[in-house]
Amino acid sequence: PNGKDFAVGYADGAIRLFDRANNAVNVVLNGHRGSVSALAFDATGTVLASGARDTDVVVWDVVGEVGLYRLRGHKDEITGIAFVAAGGEGALTAGAAGHIVTSSKDTLVKLWDLRVQHCVQTLTAHRSEVWALAVSGDGRLLVTGTSDADLHVWVISAEKLAEMAVDAADHGADSAAGGWEAISAYGAVRRAGASRVVELQFHPSGQYLACLGADRTVEVFRARTQAEVKKKMARRQKRQRDKAGDGAAADGEAAITAADELTSFKVVRTDAKCVSVDFDPAERDAALVGRRGGVRLLVAQSNNALHVWTVAVPPAGVTTKQANLPEPSLACSVERLGHRSEPRALALSGDNELLASAANRSLRIWNAGTGACIRTLECGTALCAAFLPGDQFVVVGTKEGTLELFDIPGAALVET
């Protein structure tokens, strides 16, 4: 949140806090016995919550560089963490106030009260692993994603969170876990893709939700305005009256569901499997979105490429049908440097000026002094590589059982 530090979780259970200004590790936090799988800062940036494969959630004081407490209750790997603030409350001191929501592969979503360090509500509606969760910027909506075709949407009651916090402060953990239903089901929203959800992210404005699937797609949902929801409900009630007959009244007033508020908007299709997605945090400023002509999505792909997509959005007061918006477009990308898969072999030239790195389907020659890639050649599934005397040729041994001889100045395969 301070725009300066960022936290990285590692497979050995360590968490390192980097300073973006000098690219140095300021803090190392050790508290997990398994690989770290989820991280979240609170709004002030002074509290960090981490989840890991060891099923524990640890809440850290970033300023004091210490772990405050451990939350136990999940039976499998933690997949998502989000801070939820009750109406009007702020973090007075590290970990003193607030709630967090966690999801896990054990199919459960849990709400924790940080005052009493206790689970106060468990959502048990999911039938398979919960792979991702997201809380809207205003703290009202909670969205969870599993391996089925629907997104599960929940409403978080700020009033009940505040009541729960007061009750916990007065009477302790037992009363806080005594049945307050602060999170209630809102319904399901159908996704375009059928693969499991990888990640969920709300736009800083709260108007858009990005759902990253395991099938090379990012689906963007749009939150309808209150006026649009009322118009939709009026149309539904009119249909119900027509169906019931001219003289008959419709049975009560239909309740608003998640599908009325969240609707599928656009689908971004990428050329490789995606591993992470996020919106530009600077787009809290609506004027910036207007100048760009849409919202921007940063997508990290499994082939080491980074793509930024522009998703056109309708101007204020204009419906999506009236706007006639184009399909998402690729704004820019970072994909030239590096291999598309992990390097399997390295070789240094006799004069130490050139470095050859070989991976699946690609051989790259680098200037060892500047780090620049000077040649990119297509090869087989490389397992080993060596420079020949004179440093004009590189030989690559492949998984297929062949030796491939490359001419570096001519950038060509000479013989196999």
Residue pairs with C-beta under 8 A, 6 or more apart in sequence:
1 41
1 42
1 43
1 44
1 45
2 45
4 19
4 20
4 21
5 17
5 18
5 19
5 20
5 26
5 45
5 62
6 17
6 18
6 20
7 15
7 16
7 17
7 18
7 39
7 41
7 48
7 50
8 15
8 16
8 17
8 18
9 15
9 35
9 36
9 37
9 38
9 39
9 50
9 52
10 16
10 35
10 36
11 35
11 36
12 35
13 30
13 31
13 32
13 33
13 34
13 35
13 36
13 52
13 54
14 28
14 29
14 30
14 32
14 36
15 28
15 29
15 30
15 31
15 32
15 36
15 39
15 48
15 50
15 60
16 25
16 27
16 28
16 29
17 25
17 26
17 27
17 28
17 29
17 62
18 24
18 25
18 26
19 25
19 26
27 62
27 65
29 48
29 50
29 60
29 65
29 67
31 50
31 58
31 60
31 67
31 70
32 50
32 52
32 53
32 54
32 56
32 58
33 52
33 54
33 56
34 52
34 53
34 54
34 77
35 52
35 53
36 50
36 51
36 52
37 51
37 52
37 53
37 77
37 78
37 79
38 50
38 51
38 52
38 78
38 79
38 80
38 81
38 102
39 48
39 49
39 50
39 51
39 81
40 48
40 49
40 81
40 82
40 83
40 100
41 47
41 48
41 62
41 83
42 48
42 49
42 83
42 91
42 98
43 83
43 85
43 90
43 91
44 90
44 91
45 62
46 61
46 62
46 63
46 91
46 94
47 59
47 60
47 61
47 62
47 68
47 83
47 91
47 94
47 95
47 98
48 59
48 60
48 62
49 57
49 58
49 59
49 60
49 81
49 83
49 100
50 57
50 58
50 60
50 81
51 57
51 77
51 78
51 79
51 80
51 81
51 102
51 104
52 58
52 77
52 78
53 77
53 78
55 72
55 74
55 75
55 76
55 77
55 78
55 104
55 106
56 70
56 71
56 72
56 74
56 78
57 70
57 71
57 72
57 74
57 78
57 81
57 100
57 102
57 112
58 67
58 69
58 70
58 71
59 67
59 68
59 69
59 70
59 71
59 95
59 100
59 114
60 66
60 67
60 68
61 67
61 68
61 94
61 95
62 94
63 94
64 94
68 94
68 95
69 95
69 117
71 102
71 112
71 117
71 119
73 110
73 119
73 122
74 102
74 104
74 106
74 108
74 110
75 104
75 106
75 108
76 104
76 105
76 106
76 129
77 104
77 105
78 102
78 103
78 104
79 103
79 104
79 105
79 129
79 130
79 131
79 132
79 133
80 101
80 102
80 103
80 130
80 131
80 132
80 133
80 134
80 144
80 200
81 100
81 101
81 102
81 103
82 100
82 101
82 133
82 134
82 135
82 142
83 98
83 99
83 100
83 135
84 98
84 99
84 100
84 101
84 111
84 135
84 139
84 142
84 156
84 161
85 98
85 99
85 139
86 98
86 99
86 158
86 161
86 162
86 164
86 165
87 158
87 159
87 161
87 162
88 162
89 97
89 98
89 162
89 165
90 97
91 97
91 98
95 114
96 114
96 115
97 114
97 115
97 165
98 114
99 111
99 112
99 113
99 114
99 120
99 161
99 165
99 182
100 111
100 112
100 114
101 109
101 110
101 111
101 112
101 133
101 135
101 142
101 183
102 109
102 110
102 112
102 133
103 109
103 130
103 131
103 132
103 133
103 144
104 110
104 129
104 130
105 129
105 130
105 131
106 129
107 124
107 126
107 127
107 128
107 129
107 130
108 122
108 123
108 124
108 126
108 130
109 122
109 123
109 126
109 130
109 133
109 142
109 144
110 119
110 121
110 122
110 123
111 119
111 120
111 121
111 122
111 123
111 182
111 183
112 118
112 119
112 120
113 120
113 164
113 165
113 168
113 173
113 176
115 165
115 168
115 169
115 176
116 168
116 172
116 173
116 176
117 173
118 168
118 173
118 176
118 177
119 177
120 164
120 168
120 176
120 177
120 180
120 182
121 180
121 181
121 182
121 183
123 144
123 154
123 183
125 152
125 185
126 144
126 146
126 152
127 146
127 148
128 146
128 147
128 148
129 146
129 147
130 144
130 145
130 146
131 145
131 146
131 147
131 196
131 197
131 198
132 144
132 145
132 197
132 198
132 199
132 200
132 212
133 142
133 143
133 144
133 145
133 200
134 142
134 143
134 200
134 201
134 202
134 209
135 141
135 142
135 143
135 156
135 202
136 142
136 143
136 202
136 206
137 202
137 204
137 205
137 206
138 206
139 156
139 158
140 155
140 156
140 158
141 153
141 154
141 155
141 156
141 186
142 153
142 154
142 155
142 156
142 183
143 151
143 152
143 153
143 154
143 200
143 202
143 209
143 262
144 151
144 152
144 154
144 200
145 151
145 152
145 196
145 197
145 200
145 211
146 152
146 196
146 197
147 195
147 196
147 197
149 190
149 191
149 193
149 194
150 188
150 189
150 190
150 191
151 188
151 189
151 191
151 197
151 200
151 211
151 221
151 258
151 262
152 185
152 188
153 185
153 186
153 187
153 188
153 189
153 258
153 261
153 262
154 183
154 184
154 185
154 186
155 183
155 184
155 185
155 186
156 182
156 183
157 181
157 182
157 183
157 184
160 180
160 181
160 182
161 182
163 180
164 176
164 180
164 182
167 175
167 176
167 178
167 180
168 175
168 176
186 257
186 258
186 261
187 257
187 258
187 259
188 258
188 259
189 221
189 258
189 259
189 262
189 263
189 264
190 259
190 264
191 197
191 211
191 213
191 219
191 264
192 217
192 219
192 264
192 267
193 213
193 215
193 217
193 219
193 267
194 215
195 213
195 214
195 215
196 213
196 214
197 211
197 212
197 213
197 214
198 212
198 213
198 214
198 274
198 275
198 276
199 210
199 211
199 212
199 276
199 277
200 209
200 210
200 211
200 212
201 209
201 210
201 212
201 277
201 278
201 279
202 208
202 209
202 210
202 279
203 209
203 210
203 279
203 283
203 295
204 279
204 280
204 281
204 283
204 284
205 283
205 284
205 286
205 289
206 223
207 222
207 223
207 313
208 220
208 221
208 222
208 223
208 265
208 279
208 295
208 311
208 313
209 220
209 221
209 223
209 262
210 218
210 219
210 220
210 221
210 277
210 278
210 279
210 297
211 218
211 219
211 220
211 221
212 218
212 274
212 276
212 277
212 299
213 219
213 274
214 273
216 269
216 270
216 271
216 272
216 273
216 274
217 267
217 268
217 269
217 270
217 274
218 267
218 268
218 270
218 274
218 277
218 297
218 299
218 309
219 264
219 266
219 267
219 268
220 264
220 265
220 266
220 267
220 268
220 295
220 297
220 311
220 328
221 262
221 263
221 264
221 265
222 262
222 263
222 265
222 313
222 320
223 261
223 262
224 232
224 260
224 261
224 262
224 263
228 319
229 256
229 260
229 261
232 260
233 254
233 256
233 260
236 254
237 250
237 253
237 254
240 250
240 251
240 254
241 248
241 249
241 250
244 250
244 251
265 311
265 320
266 311
266 312
266 325
266 327
266 328
267 328
268 297
268 299
268 309
268 311
268 328
270 299
270 301
270 307
271 301
272 301
272 302
272 303
272 305
273 301
273 302
273 303
274 299
274 300
274 301
274 302
275 300
275 301
275 302
276 299
276 300
277 297
277 298
277 299
277 300
278 297
278 298
279 295
279 296
279 297
279 298
280 295
280 296
280 298
282 288
283 289
283 295
283 296
286 316
289 295
289 313
290 315
292 310
293 310
293 312
294 310
294 311
294 312
294 313
295 310
295 311
295 313
296 308
296 309
296 310
296 311
296 331
297 308
297 309
297 310
297 311
297 328
298 306
298 307
298 308
299 306
299 307
299 308
299 309
300 306
301 307
303 335
303 340
303 341
304 335
304 338
304 339
304 340
305 333
305 334
305 335
305 340
306 333
306 334
306 335
307 330
307 332
307 333
307 335
308 330
308 331
308 332
308 333
309 328
309 329
309 330
309 331
310 328
310 329
310 330
310 331
311 328
312 323
312 325
312 326
312 328
312 329
313 325
314 320
314 322
314 323
314 325
315 323
336 373
337 373
339 357
339 359
339 360
339 362
339 364
340 359
340 360
340 361
340 362
341 359
341 360
341 361
341 362
342 359
343 357
343 358
343 359
344 358
344 359
344 360
344 382
344 383
344 384
345 356
345 357
345 358
345 382
345 383
345 384
345 385
345 396
345 397
346 355
346 356
346 357
346 358
346 385
347 355
347 356
347 358
347 385
347 386
347 387
347 394
348 354
348 355
348 356
348 368
348 387
349 355
349 356
349 368
349 387
349 391
350 387
350 389
350 390
350 391
351 391
352 368
353 367
353 368
353 369
353 391
354 365
354 366
354 367
354 368
354 374
354 387
354 391
354 408
355 365
355 366
355 367
355 368
356 363
356 364
356 365
356 366
356 385
356 387
356 394
357 363
357 364
357 366
357 385
358 364
358 379
358 382
358 383
358 384
358 385
358 396
359 382
360 381
360 382
361 378
361 379
361 380
361 381
362 376
362 377
362 378
362 379
363 375
363 376
363 377
363 378
363 379
363 382
363 385
363 394
363 396
363 406
364 373
364 375
364 376
364 377
365 373
365 374
365 375
365 376
365 377
365 394
365 408
366 372
366 373
366 374
367 374
375 408
375 411
377 406
377 411
377 412
377 413
378 413
379 396
379 398
379 404
379 406
379 413
380 396
380 398
380 399
380 400
380 402
380 404
381 398
381 399
381 400
382 396
382 397
382 398
382 399
383 397
383 398
383 399
384 396
384 397
385 394
385 395
385 396
385 397
386 394
386 395
387 393
387 394
388 394
388 395
391 408
392 407
392 408
392 409
393 405
393 406
393 407
393 408
393 414
394 405
394 406
394 408
395 403
395 404
395 405
395 406
396 403
396 404
396 406
397 403
398 404
402 416
403 416
404 413
404 415
404 416
405 413
405 414
405 415
405 416
406 412
406 413
406 414
407 413
407 414
